Amino acid sequence: MVTALVFLAILLSAVLVHELAHYFNARQVGVRVRSFSVGFGPILFKRQAYGTEWRFSLLPLGGYVDVEGLAPEVDDSGELKPARDGLAAKGWPAKVWVLIGGVIANLILGVFLMAGAVTLEPLYRSFVNPGANVVQGTNIVGVEPGSVAAEVGLQPGMALVGINGVDDPNPNEVVEAIQGTVGELELRVVQDGEQRTVVVAWPPEDLAENERPLLGVQLEPREVASVGYAQAVWESSVFVVRSVPEMVRSFASGFGAAITGRQSEDVAGPVGIVSMVNQATQVGIAPVLFLAAVINFSLAIFNLLPIPGLDGGRILVASIAAMRGRPFAPKQEAMVHFIGVMTVLALIVLITVQEIAAMLV
């Protein structure tokens, strides 16, 4: 039940800010929004206000805004005709501003959510900003019986304050030194306020070919550096810009895998997202915020793809129409967007079926 509520909260918040951005951008350029709906299917509640019919529908798995002039109109005889008013009468910059509003809104919401996750759990900062010094110092929390560490007297509770000349190393630096040292491994440890140095011939002589040298210790950070919310917002913004090419590549790879029948880790369908939400809710609020941020980023970049029916596809159509100096024929435009939407839905269904099949294996 908790997983379902969290999933709906993440999805509805992402959809709501996306569609509200379209709404406000349309109003800003003087275009009427005839209806604003949260959810699809039968309308459960509606109210007229500010020239818009506000709706809440049965299936709260998305939403839409009916912007005047966004799509071809239907005449009295049921035939499609070119839209003349509303957004259709505006120039290319206004059309792009209305269409891209949802993408910008999801990116902004994702940045704020990710900054919240990083502030609550600073370890996420190493993912957002790999260059940040997140972890400081190392403690030994476990020693494997019979290991090299046990033989030289290392014990749980010791602070590892130096390794091969590196002062106060973090766990990653310790692992790098253990894996990369040839000759002697010099360790400085502190226990009960007393410091001592341990020197070990390294790697061990009885190491098998291609076997990784292991000291036999379990490590944890002594301290995780906190980060202010403003700094986290800045680093999250840089992270989004840096990650756009990788997210586009992931979508292309994931869709390609779905079409060829291969399972992909690059794109998750509804089943995969619910599973991730379930795991996040069991850990705490920071993972939920982080996952919500990633979903908002994914929704933004996905909508920006030049696929007909999506915001990016509509921007592409508007751009081509502006360059050719005239709009597309209504039936052509409607058919292109219909094919795009059906293709996207088919891919989602295909990915969902593959996820369910993988669970049943």
Stockholm file with secondary structure:
# STOCKHOLM 1.0

chainA/1-361         MVTALVFLAILLSAVLVHELAHYFNARQVGVRVRSFSVGFGPILFKRQAYGTEWRFSLLPLGGYVDVEGLAPEVDDSGELKPARDGLAAKGWPAKVWVLIGGVIANLILGVFLMAGAVTLEPLYRSFVNPGANVVQGTNIVGVEPGSVAAEVGLQPGMALVGINGVDDPNPNEVVEAIQGTVGELELRVVQDGEQRTVVVAWPPEDLAENERPLLGVQLEPREVASVGYAQAVWESSVFVVRSVPEMVRSFASGFGAAITGRQSEDVAGPVGIVSMVNQATQVGIAPVLFLAAVINFSLAIFNLLPIPGLDGGRILVASIAAMRGRPFAPKQEAMVHFIGVMTVLALIVLITVQEIAAMLV
#=GR chainA/1-361 SS CHHHHHHHHHHHHHHHHHHHHHHHHHHHTTCCEEEEEEEEEEEEEEEEETTEEEEEEEEEEEEEEEETTSSCEECTTSCEECCCSGGGGSCHHHHHHHHHHHHHHHHHHHHHHHHHHHHHCGGGHHHHCTTSCCEEEEEEEEECTTSHHHHTTCCTTCEEEEETTEESCCHHHHHHHHHHCCEEEEEEEEETTEEEEEEEEESCTTCCTTCCCCCCEEEEEEEECCCCHHHHHHHHHHHHHHHHHHHHHHHHHHHHHHHHTCCCSSCCCHHHHHHHHHHHHHHCHHHHHHHHHHHHHHHHHHHHSSCTTSHHHHHHHHHHHHHHTSCCCHHHHHHHHHHHHHHHHHHHHHHHHHHHHHHHC
#=GC SS_cons         CHHHHHHHHHHHHHHHHHHHHHHHHHHHTTCCEEEEEEEEEEEEEEEEETTEEEEEEEEEEEEEEEETTSSCEECTTSCEECCCSGGGGSCHHHHHHHHHHHHHHHHHHHHHHHHHHHHHCGGGHHHHCTTSCCEEEEEEEEECTTSHHHHTTCCTTCEEEEETTEESCCHHHHHHHHHHCCEEEEEEEEETTEEEEEEEEESCTTCCTTCCCCCCEEEEEEEECCCCHHHHHHHHHHHHHHHHHHHHHHHHHHHHHHHHTCCCSSCCCHHHHHHHHHHHHHHCHHHHHHHHHHHHHHHHHHHHSSCTTSHHHHHHHHHHHHHHTSCCCHHHHHHHHHHHHHHHHHHHHHHHHHHHHHHHC
//
